[in-house]
């Protein structure tokens, strides 16, 4: 009693909630049962593959199974809201992307959650460069020739994406702005549909992720002109970056990260962050992720939070200036 009372008084003075009976013991024994990871996107896509690889690696580190639950819909908002409203006990987590955690706050006038207030960052899983691709018959074999062609016929060249407001769509918007060209955006309900039209010659260009295009690039069905990150993709090492192709300030990418409800106890967040870093530093885990086109990161909660805030600051003004909305 002589120890407990001063600790409670100190917590009150600092404005901290006193731990409930048994809470400290529960945190010390965390995790003692399976963990649910909600992915706010459909099964079978790139995000699903990445989430399942990472969850397997993290579960091994934690000594508990991690069950991935796909809850897609509304641009990721449905799944994100589920986790935002879940008990903040470390047993319901979110693996999400730039879409739900950054872009949607600027694309939707009304959201059922506030990403920055309702979540706490745990660790960045990795980055995936996007790829600018073109139909095989387009008379442009590199970015310089594409820009020249677009300037010659403003608005006539098309570029497809997996949907309005996605990072693939915005990658095209940034490209057009930086290159000083006007191209027509064609939104699809998924990258596969855009690829079909590209292969059929009904679409001129598109932005996609490396795993979705590498086979078609290899067999010559389509042409890869550039990747959008500052580094070349390990899946397409021969393809230059847009920065190397005449747009030195260009950089966009898709990223994945692990989040928890905002009120999750700090010891649990720190444990998850530490084990995520260790999992992503494991050579076997890294090799599995690199194989599907992701550059593993593995950051601490503090590092990931700084990255998250920087992404919000970067994308907010651009999305708002573009006028793109999804309401």
N, C-alpha and C positions, 0 to 999 in steps of 0.2 A: 504493500500500500504506500509505503514511504517513497517508492520509486514511481509508481503509476500516477499519483496525483500531480507531481511537478511536470510530468510529460503531458498530461491533459491540459494543465494550465498553459504550458508553452504552446501547445497546439492551438488553444483558444486565442492566445495573444497574437499568433501568426495568422489567424483567420482560417485555420485548417480544421476540417471535420475530424472529430475524434473517431478512431477506428471502432467498428462494431465488435462485440464479443466474437472471438474466433476468426476475425478478419485477418489479423496478422499471421496466424497459423496457416490460414488458407493460402495467403500470398506466398508464404515460405515453402509450401508444398506444391506450388503451381508448376506444371499442370498435373492434376491427378485424374483426369478423364479426357476423352477425345475432344478436339477443338474443331469448331466449324469455321471454315473459310468461305465467305460468300463472294462469288464472282458475278458482277452485275452484267454479264454478257452471256450469250448462248454457248452451249457446248460445241466442241469441235473446231473452233477458231484458234487463231494464234494465241490470244489471251488465255484461252482455256488450257492449251498445251503448256504454256509458260507457268501458269498457276499450279498445275498438277505436278510439274517437275519440282518447282520451288517448295510446294507443300510437302512433297515426299522427302526432300532434303531437310527441311525444317523439322518435320515430325521425327526424323531419325535423331536429330540433335536434342529434341525435347523429350524423347522417349515416350511419345504418345502419337496415336494416329490422328491425322488431320483429314477431315472430310470436306471435300470441295462441293459446294452447292451453287449451281448456276441459276441465277435469278435475273435474267435479261429483261429488257423492255424500257421504253422511254429514254433512250440514250444512256442507259446505265442508272437512271435515277431510282428505279424501283429497288434494285439490289442495294444501292447505297443507303436508301432510307431505312431498309430493314436493319442494317448494321447500326445506323445512327440511333435507332430506337431500341436496340438490343441491350440487355444487361451489360454494364461495363465491368465485366469480371474476367476478361481475357479469353473467354471461351467462344466468342463470336467475333470474328475478324473480317476485314475487307481487303481483298486484293483488287486494286483498281488502277486506272490509268489517268492520263492528263484530262480525259473527257469529263469524268464525274468530279474530279478533285480540283480542276482549274477552269476548263472551258465552259462547262454548263452554267456556272454562276453568271456568265456574261451572255450566254445564248438564250436562257430562259428568264422571263420576267418573274415567274413564280416557281420556286423549288420547294419540295417538301422537307428540305434539310439545308443547313448552311455548312458546307464542307469544312471551312476553316474553323468554325466554332464547334461543330458536332463530332469532329474526328481529331485524333492525335496521330502524328506520323511515327512509324516504327522503323522502317528501313526501306530504302529504294532497292528494288530487285534488279533492275537493269534498264538499258536503253536499246531501242531498235530504230535504226535509220530507216527512213522512207526512201523509195526509189522512184525516180521519174522514168517512165517507160513510154515507148512509142510503138505504133503498129509497124510491122515489117516493111510495108510499102511507102511509108512516109519519107519524102525526100529531105531527110535531116538525120545525119548519123551522129551528131553531137549537139551539145547545148547551144553553141554559137550558131550553128545552122538552123536550129529550131527557132531561136530568137529572130534571126533574119527572116525566116519564113513567116513568123507571126507578125512582124512589123510590115511585111509586104502585103498581108491580107488581114487587117485588124478584125478580130471577132470571128473569123472563119474557122480557125483551128479550135478543136474541142479538147477538153481534158475531163476525165472522169474521176470519181471518187466513190468511196463506200457510203456517202451520204452527206447532206448539207450539215455544216457545223462540225464535221469530224476533223481530226488533225490532218487527214489526207486532203480534204477540201481546202483547209486553211493553208496547207503547204503549197497548193496551187495558187491561192490568192497572193501569198507572199512572193512566189516566183514571178507572177505577172507584174506585181508592183515593182519589184527590184529590177526586173529585166526591161520595164517600160513597155510592156506589150499588153494587148487585150485579147483574151481567149474566152471561150464559152464553156462554162462549167456544166457538166452533165452529172447530176447526182444519181446514184444507184442504191438499191437496198442490199448492200453488201458488195465486197470486192469481186466476188466470183462473177456476178452479172456484168460488171465493167470489163472484166477480162474476156468474157464471151464476145462482147461487141468489139473489143480491141483486136481479138484474133480474127473476127469477121471483117475487119476493116471499116466498121461503122463508127469507130471512135479513134481519134488521132493519137491522143496521149492519155496518161493516167498517172496517179500517184498510188503506190501500194507498198506493202512491206516485203522484204527480200524473200521470206519463205513462201510467199504467194506467187512469186514470179520467176524464181531461179530456174525451174525446169524449162519453162517456155523460153527464157533467155538462152539457156544452154543449147536447146534444139533449134534456135533461130526463128521461132514463131513470132517473137516480139524482140524489140531492141531496148536495152537498158542504156539510158543516156547519162544519168548521174544519180548519186545518192545524196540525201539531204543533210546528213550530219557532217561534222567537221572531219571525221575519220571515215575511211572506206569500210565497207561492210566485209566481214570475214567470209560471207557467203558469195560475194561478188567482188573479190579483191581487184579485179581488172577494171572495174567501173569507177571513174573519177567522181569526186564530190562536186557539188555545185560551186563550192568555194574555189576549187581548182579550175572550174569551167568558166570563170569570168564574173561570178557573183561572190566576192570575198566575204561579205557579211551574212551570207545565207546560212541558216542552220535551223532545222526543225527535226524533231524525232518523236517517237512514241515512247513513253516510259511507263513502267509498272512499279507499284509500291504496295507495301503492307501497312494497313491502318487499323486502328481500334476506336471504339467509342471514346469520346473526349474525357469522360470521367474515369477511365481505366486507371487503377492505382499505378503510381510511378514505378514501384518495384517490378510489376508485371511488364510494363512497357520496356523497362531497361533489360529485363531478362529476354524478352522477345527480340529486342534490338541486338543484343549480344549474340544470341543463337542464330539470328538471321545472318549477321555478318560472318559468323563461323561457317554456316552452311554454304554461303555464297563464295567463301574463300576455299572451299574444298575442291580440289582439282576434278574429281569425278562429277560433282554437281555443275561446276563451271563448264565442263566439256559438254554436258547434256544441253545446257542452255545455249552455248555457242552454236551447237549443231542446229538449233531451230532459229538462229539468226539474232539472238539477243546478246548484248555486251553486258555481262554481270557487273553489278556495282557493289552492293552490300555496304550501306552507310549506317551510322548511328542515328538514333532518334533526333538528336540535335542537328546533325548534318543534313538529314533528310528534311527537317523542318525549314532550314535555311534555303535549301533547294526549292522546296514547295512555295515558299513566299516569293522567291525570285521568279518562279514561273508565273505566279499570279500577277506580279508586277509587270512582267514582259508581255503576257498575252492579253491582259485586260484592255489596255488602250488600243491594241490592234483589232481585237474582235469588235469592240465598240465602234471603231472608225470604219470597219468593213460594212456595218449595218446588217450583218447576218443575225437572224433570230430564229428560234425554233418554236415559239409560242403560236 
